[in-house]
Amino acid sequence: MKTTIYIEDNLIKKIKTQAAKEGISLTAYTEKALRQSLYQKRKIQKYTENDIPVFKGGGLMPDIDISNFSNILDTIEKK
């Protein structure tokens, strides 16, 4: 499946360099890294209600639909 992701410039340079060192494609390296991340045993932290940070603010920006990631990216890129 093809998909589009946004990766910071400095990070993609490091990924490309490492993939080249390993003699594999950018796609293969990215898939490998994602699999390792997904299947890595992680200690799951249990939070209580008092552990979750709460921030005061004015709520969401006007015209932001949090269910539409494309809309969020467009808004960020306009700033």
QUIJO-V912045 format. One record per run of one state. SS is the DSSP state (~ for helix, > for strand, _ for the rest). FROM is the first residue (numbers start at 1). TO is the last residue. Records with the same first field share a line. If there is no record, write none. Layout:
SS: FROM-TO / FROM-TO
This chain:
_: 1-8 / 23-25 / 40-48 / 52-68 / 79-79
~: 9-22 / 26-39 / 49-51 / 69-78
